[in-house]
Amino acid sequence: MNDEFMLRYARHLMLDGFGFEGQERLTNSKVLILGLGGLGSPVAMYLAAAGVGHLTLVDDDNVELSNLQRQIIHKTDNIGLKKVDSARQTLLALNPLVQIKTFPDRPSVDEITALIEGVDLVLDCSDNYNTRQVLNKICVDLKKPLVAGAAIKWEGMVTSFDFREPTSPCYACLFDPEDNLAPDNCATLGVFSPLLGVIGSMQAVEAIKLLIGEGDTLVGKLAIFNAKTSNWRYLDIKKNTYCTVCQ
């Protein structure tokens, strides 16, 4: 640990339950973030700032003007760029110690499986129901922790799944893959911009706790936040005995 490392992460190093060991675990961790939009923006920025050593960014979209209301990792000058390239610029400016790999296309199941095989944890920051189910199944099969978030209009939710533990439920225990739900669409329904920051920040909190093995997580719980009332609700998630994915 050199002086730059000590100074950059000083507030973590003095933190009970974190310290040098926790920071070293973060530095050696590899994390995949799927989606560099409203949720992926704060997730990526906080994980990079916190010192996660290796980030893999997956998103096939380009930056658009309408994104900038909530996707804080992107800038006006980056309109037209691939989101992964725009995000990479911001993250390296924030913390040049982080190694960043980008995947600027829509990955096939085989491609995303290969990417997940090489990381320690996955963050689902997508806005597509089918994508969420695919990520969940791969993480179940590979026993990789998964942190999932979603937000639309005034309400958002976040939960964690730790498939290293046989008692952990999965996303399909909560939402049946056969339901074929229509995707949330903020282009037609709208979304309150700071809500994405709240949910994305909570995803980063969950990811870091899972990576360093400290604190209680949301495994087995779904946290729901209403930005209009500033109210949090917590629902228990039980492992479904008849789940077609994790049983």
C-alpha positions in Angstrom: 0.0 0.0 0.0 1.6 3.3 -1.1 0.9 6.8 0.1 -1.7 7.4 -2.7 -3.6 4.3 -1.7 -3.5 5.2 2.0 -4.7 8.8 1.4 -7.4 7.9 -1.2 -9.1 5.3 0.9 -8.3 6.7 4.3 -11.9 7.0 5.4 -12.4 3.3 4.7 -9.2 2.3 6.4 -10.2 3.9 9.7 -13.8 2.5 9.5 -14.7 -0.3 12.0 -15.5 -3.5 10.1 -13.7 -2.3 7.0 -10.1 -1.3 7.5 -7.1 -2.6 5.5 -8.5 -6.1 5.0 -11.8 -4.8 3.6 -10.0 -2.4 1.3 -7.7 -5.1 0.0 -10.7 -7.3 -0.7 -12.3 -4.5 -2.7 -9.0 -3.9 -4.6 -8.8 -7.5 -5.6 -12.5 -7.8 -6.5 -13.9 -8.1 -10.0 -17.5 -6.8 -10.6 -19.8 -6.8 -13.6 -22.3 -4.0 -14.1 -25.0 -4.6 -16.7 -26.6 -1.3 -17.7 -25.0 2.1 -17.5 -28.2 4.1 -17.2 -29.9 5.7 -14.2 -29.0 2.8 -11.8 -25.7 1.9 -13.3 -24.4 5.4 -13.1 -24.3 5.8 -9.3 -23.4 2.1 -8.9 -20.4 2.4 -11.1 -19.3 5.7 -9.7 -19.5 4.6 -6.0 -17.8 1.3 -6.7 -15.0 3.0 -8.6 -14.6 5.7 -5.9 -14.6 3.0 -3.2 -11.8 1.2 -4.9 -13.2 -2.0 -6.5 -10.2 -3.1 -8.5 -11.8 -4.4 -11.7 -15.0 -3.3 -13.3 -16.6 -4.8 -16.4 -19.2 -2.5 -18.0 -21.9 -3.9 -20.3 -24.3 -1.7 -22.3 -25.0 -1.4 -26.0 -26.7 2.0 -26.0 -25.4 5.4 -26.9 -25.7 8.5 -24.7 -28.7 10.7 -25.6 -29.8 14.1 -24.4 -32.8 12.6 -22.6 -30.5 10.4 -20.5 -28.8 13.3 -18.8 -31.8 14.0 -16.5 -30.8 11.0 -14.4 -27.8 9.1 -15.8 -25.2 11.2 -14.0 -22.2 9.3 -15.2 -22.6 10.8 -18.7 -22.0 14.4 -19.8 -23.5 16.7 -22.5 -20.2 16.5 -24.4 -20.5 12.7 -24.6 -23.9 12.6 -26.4 -23.6 10.1 -29.2 -20.8 8.1 -27.5 -21.3 4.5 -26.4 -22.4 4.6 -22.8 -19.6 2.2 -21.8 -17.0 4.6 -23.3 -18.6 7.6 -21.7 -18.8 5.8 -18.3 -15.2 4.7 -18.6 -14.0 8.3 -19.1 -15.9 9.4 -16.0 -14.7 6.5 -13.9 -11.0 6.8 -14.8 -11.2 10.6 -14.1 -12.6 9.7 -10.7 -10.2 6.9 -9.9 -7.4 6.0 -12.3 -6.4 3.0 -10.1 -9.5 1.0 -11.3 -9.1 -1.4 -14.2 -12.1 -1.1 -16.6 -13.2 -3.5 -19.3 -16.0 -2.5 -21.6 -18.5 -4.6 -23.6 -20.4 -2.2 -26.0 -22.7 -4.7 -27.6 -25.8 -6.7 -26.5 -24.2 -9.9 -25.3 -25.5 -13.3 -26.2 -26.2 -15.8 -23.3 -22.8 -17.5 -24.0 -21.0 -14.1 -23.9 -22.6 -12.9 -20.7 -22.0 -16.3 -19.1 -18.3 -16.0 -20.0 -18.1 -12.5 -18.6 -19.8 -13.5 -15.3 -17.5 -16.5 -14.9 -14.6 -14.1 -14.6 -16.1 -11.8 -11.9 -16.9 -12.1 -8.2 -20.3 -10.3 -8.2 -22.9 -9.0 -10.7 -25.0 -5.9 -10.5 -28.3 -5.9 -12.5 -28.9 -2.3 -13.5 -31.0 -3.2 -16.6 -34.5 -2.2 -17.4 -35.6 -5.4 -19.1 -37.5 -8.2 -17.4 -36.1 -10.9 -19.7 -32.6 -9.7 -19.1 -33.1 -9.8 -15.4 -34.2 -13.4 -15.6 -31.3 -14.5 -17.8 -28.8 -12.8 -15.4 -30.4 -14.5 -12.5 -30.2 -18.0 -14.0 -26.6 -17.6 -15.0 -25.7 -16.3 -11.5 -27.6 -19.2 -9.9 -25.7 -21.7 -12.1 -22.3 -20.1 -11.4 -23.0 -19.4 -7.8 -22.2 -15.7 -8.2 -23.8 -13.0 -5.9 -26.3 -10.8 -7.7 -27.6 -7.4 -6.6 -30.7 -6.3 -8.5 -32.4 -2.9 -8.6 -35.3 -1.3 -10.5 -37.1 2.1 -10.5 -40.0 3.6 -12.3 -42.1 6.8 -11.7 -41.7 7.5 -8.0 -40.9 4.0 -6.7 -37.8 1.8 -6.7 -36.7 -1.5 -5.3 -33.5 -3.3 -4.5 -32.5 -6.7 -3.3 -29.5 -9.1 -3.1 -29.1 -12.8 -3.8 -26.1 -14.7 -2.6 -25.9 -18.0 -4.4 -22.9 -19.0 -2.5 -25.4 -19.8 0.2 -27.8 -22.7 -0.5 -30.6 -21.0 1.5 -30.6 -17.8 -0.7 -33.8 -17.3 -2.8 -33.4 -16.1 -6.4 -35.0 -13.5 -8.6 -37.3 -16.2 -10.1 -38.5 -17.0 -6.6 -39.8 -13.5 -6.5 -40.9 -13.0 -10.1 -41.9 -16.1 -12.1 -40.0 -16.3 -15.4 -43.2 -17.5 -17.1 -45.1 -14.3 -16.2 -43.5 -12.5 -19.2 -44.1 -9.1 -17.7 -43.9 -6.1 -19.9 -40.7 -4.1 -19.4 -40.8 -0.9 -17.4 -40.4 2.1 -19.7 -39.4 5.4 -18.2 -39.8 6.9 -21.7 -43.6 6.5 -21.4 -44.1 6.4 -17.7 -41.4 8.8 -16.5 -39.1 8.5 -13.5 -38.0 10.8 -10.7 -34.3 11.4 -11.3 -33.0 11.3 -7.7 -34.8 8.0 -7.1 -32.3 6.3 -9.4 -29.5 7.7 -7.2 -31.1 6.3 -4.0 -31.7 2.8 -5.5 -28.3 2.8 -7.3 -26.5 3.9 -4.1 -28.2 1.1 -2.2 -27.1 -1.4 -4.8 -23.5 -0.2 -4.3 -23.9 -0.5 -0.6 -25.1 -4.1 -1.0 -22.3 -5.0 -3.4 -19.6 -3.7 -1.2 -20.9 -5.5 1.9 -21.1 -8.8 0.0 -17.6 -8.3 -1.4 -16.0 -7.6 2.0 -18.2 -9.9 4.0 -19.3 -7.3 6.5 -22.8 -6.3 7.8 -26.3 -7.5 7.1 -27.4 -7.6 3.5 -30.8 -7.6 1.8 -30.5 -11.3 0.9 -34.0 -12.7 1.6 -35.5 -9.2 1.7 -36.9 -6.8 -0.9 -36.5 -3.1 0.0 -39.0 -0.8 -1.7 -38.6 3.0 -1.6 -41.4 5.5 -2.3 -39.8 8.9 -3.2 -43.1 10.8 -2.8 -43.4 9.7 0.9 -39.7 9.0 1.6 -40.9 5.7 3.0 -39.0 2.4 3.0 -40.9 -0.9 3.1 -39.3 -4.4 3.5 -40.8 -7.6 2.3 -39.4 -11.1 3.1 -38.4 -13.3 0.2 -38.6 -17.0 0.8 -36.8 -19.6 -1.3 -39.5 -21.1 -3.5 -39.5 -24.9 -3.2 -41.0 -25.1 -6.7 -38.7 -22.5 -8.3 -37.7 -23.7 -11.8 -34.4 -21.9 -11.6 -32.8 -22.4 -8.2 -34.2 -25.8 -7.1 
